Amino acid sequence: MSKLDLVRQYKEYYTAKKIPTVVNFDAVKYITIIGKGEPGGDEFTSAVEALYPFAYGIKKAYKNQDKDFGVAKLEGLWWVESGKHALETPRAEWFWKLLIRMPEYVDMSVFEEVKENVIKKKGIEKIKCIDLETISEGKCVQIMHVGPYSEEHITIKAMKDYCAENDFTENGLHHEIYLSDPRKTAPEKIKTILRQPIK
């Protein structure tokens, strides 16, 4: 039985150049969870610890239907509601929506069944907060950030400067795709795709 590799299947989605580039993406299905607080903080960590067991629960359910797939990379949408720039806002006031991409064949009936089963098995109440949704970003500018997360603002500035030079305006939330495991990767080698919907 072959296993669907989402990263390989949608290679253009999981790759970026080290310079700002305009790309287009169709609607994508994800499991999602929303929260508030600094990246790596307690709320963020508990959300990740709910999202992954649930993703693997869906994987197992479809593997039993001969539709196995590899669990994809963690992603995040980020925003603030202070009216200020994110970098001028305390990290504790950052909002986020964490995402893991799902195959298009994942449906709500299996989603709900797996949710109930995983909550019973793992005892993770936060799994109740996970949703299945389709997000369409369309036209975006993106860039590959290589280095620690603390230096992302340098790469984000390059992306924003590119948008200003080309008369693009933001048309959605700041999007990050975490290609590296920070527990296993040296900070200077961490790869993160930074993506911004535009119009």
For each residue, the residues with C-beta under 8 A, 3 or more apart:
1: 66 68
2: 68
3: 68 69 70
4: 9 67 68 69 70 103
5: 8 9 69 70
6: 9 10 69 70 72 101 103
7: 10 11 14 70 72 73
8: 5 11
9: 4 5 6
10: 6 7 13 14 101
11: 7 8 14 15
12: 15 23
13: 10 25 28 101
14: 7 10 11 73 177 179 193
15: 11 12 144 193
16: 21 142 143 144 193 194 195
17: 21 143 144
18: 143 144 146
19: 143 158
20: 141 142 143 158 159 162 163
21: 16 17 141 142 143
22: 139 140 141 198
23: 12 139 140 141 142 195
24: 138 139 140
25: 13 28 136 137 138 140
26: 136
27: 134 135 136
28: 13 25 101 134 135 136 137
29: 101 102 103 104 106 132 133 134
30: 75 99 100 101 102 132 133 134 135
31: 51 54 55 58 99 100 102 111 130 131 132
32: 97 98 99 130 131 132 133
33: 47 50 51 97 98 126 129 130 131
34: 95 96 97 98 129
35: 43 44 47 95 96 98
36: 43 92 93 94 95 96
37: 41 42 43 44 91 92 94
38: 41 44 91 92 94
39: 44 76 91 94 96 149
40: 44 45
41: 37 38 44 45 91 92
42: 37 45 46
43: 35 36 37 46 47
44: 35 37 38 39 40 41 47 48 96 98
45: 40 41 42 48 49
46: 42 43 49 50 126
47: 33 35 43 44 50 51 98 126 129
48: 44 45 51 52 74 98
49: 45 46 52 53 124 126
50: 33 46 47 53 54 124 126 127 129 130
51: 31 33 47 48 54 55 74 98 100 130
52: 48 49 55 56 71 100
53: 49 50 56 57 118 122 124 127
54: 31 50 51 57 58 114 115 118 127 130
55: 31 51 52 58 59 71 100 102
56: 52 53 59 60 71
57: 53 54 60 61 114 115 117 118
58: 31 54 55 61 62 102 106 110 111 114
59: 55 56 62 63 68 69 70 71
60: 56 57 63 64
61: 57 58 64 65 110 113 114
62: 58 59 65 67 68 69 103 105 106 110
63: 59 60 66 67 68
64: 60 61
65: 61 62
66: 1 63
67: 4 62 63 103 105
68: 1 2 3 4 59 62 63
69: 3 4 5 6 59 62 103
70: 3 4 5 6 7 59
71: 52 55 56 59 100
72: 6 7 100 101 102
73: 7 14 100 101 177 178 179
74: 48 51 98 99 100 178
75: 30 98 99 100 101 175 176 177 178
76: 39 96 97 98 99 175 176 178
77: 96 97 99 173 174 175 176
78: 86 94 95 96 173 174 175 176
79: 86 94 95 96 173 174
80: 84 85 86 89 93 94 95
81: 93 95
82: 89 93
83:
84: 80 88 89
85: 80 88 89
86: 78 79 80 89 94 174
87: 153
88: 84 85
89: 80 82 84 85 86 93 94
90: 93
91: 37 38 39 41 94
92: 36 37 38 41
93: 36 80 81 82 89 90
94: 36 37 38 39 78 79 80 86 89 91
95: 34 35 36 78 79 80 81
96: 34 35 36 39 44 76 77 78 79
97: 32 33 34 76 77 173
98: 32 33 34 35 44 47 48 51 74 75 76
99: 30 31 32 74 75 76 77 135
100: 30 31 51 52 55 71 72 73 74 75
101: 6 10 13 28 29 30 72 73 75
102: 29 30 31 55 58 72 106 132
103: 4 6 29 62 67 69 106
104: 29
105: 62 67
106: 29 58 62 102 103 110 111 132
107: 110 111
108: 111 112 132
109: 112 113
110: 58 61 62 106 107 113 114
111: 31 58 106 107 108 114 115 132
112: 108 109 115 116
113: 61 109 110 116 117
114: 54 57 58 61 110 111 117 118
115: 54 57 111 112 118 119 127 128 130
116: 112 113 119 120
117: 57 113 114 120 121
118: 53 54 57 114 115 121 122 124 127
119: 115 116 122 123 124 125 127 128
120: 116 117 123
121: 117 118
122: 53 118 119 127
123: 119 120
124: 49 50 53 118 119 127
125: 119 128
126: 33 46 47 49 50 129 130
127: 50 53 54 115 118 119 122 124 130
128: 115 119 125
129: 33 34 47 50 126
130: 31 32 33 50 51 54 115 126 127
131: 31 32 33
132: 29 30 31 32 102 106 108 111
133: 29 30 32
134: 27 28 29 30
135: 27 28 30 99
136: 25 26 27 28
137: 25 28 140 172 175 195 197
138: 24 25 171 197
139: 22 23 24 171 197 198 199
140: 22 23 24 25 137 172 175 195 196 197 198
141: 20 21 22 23 159 162 163 168 195 196 198
142: 16 20 21 23 159 193 194 195 196
143: 16 17 18 19 20 21 155 158 159 193 194
144: 15 16 17 18 191 192 193 194
145: 151 152 155 191 192 193 194
146: 18 188 189 190 191
147: 151 152 187 188 189 190
148: 151 187 188 190
149: 39 152 182 190 192
150:
151: 145 147 148 154 155
152: 145 147 149 155 156 176 192 194
153: 87 156 157
154: 151 157 158
155: 143 145 151 152 158 159 194
156: 152 153 159 160 174 194
157: 153 154 160 161
158: 19 20 143 154 155 161 162
159: 20 141 142 143 155 156 162 163 194 196
160: 156 157 163 164
161: 157 158 164 165
162: 20 141 158 159 165 166 168
163: 20 141 159 160 166 168 169 170 196 198
164: 160 161 167 168
165: 161 162
166: 162 163
167: 164
168: 141 162 163 164 198 199
169: 163 198 199
170: 163 196 197 198
171: 138 139 197 198 199
172: 137 140 175 196 197
173: 77 78 79 97 197
174: 77 78 79 86 156 194 195 196
175: 75 76 77 78 137 140 172 194 195 196 197
176: 75 76 77 78 152 192 193 194 195
177: 14 73 75 192 193 195
178: 73 74 75 76 182 192
179: 14 73 191 192 193
180: 184 185 189 190 191 192
181: 184 185
182: 149 178 185 187 190
183:
184: 180 181
185: 180 181 182 189 190
186: 189 190
187: 147 148 182 190
188: 146 147 148
189: 146 147 180 185 186
190: 146 147 148 149 180 182 185 186 187
191: 144 145 146 179 180
192: 144 145 149 152 176 177 178 179 180
193: 14 15 16 142 143 144 145 176 177 179
194: 16 142 143 144 145 152 155 156 159 174 175 176
195: 16 23 137 140 141 142 174 175 176 177
196: 140 141 142 159 163 170 172 174 175
197: 137 138 139 140 170 171 172 173 175
198: 22 139 140 141 163 168 169 170 171
199: 139 168 169 171
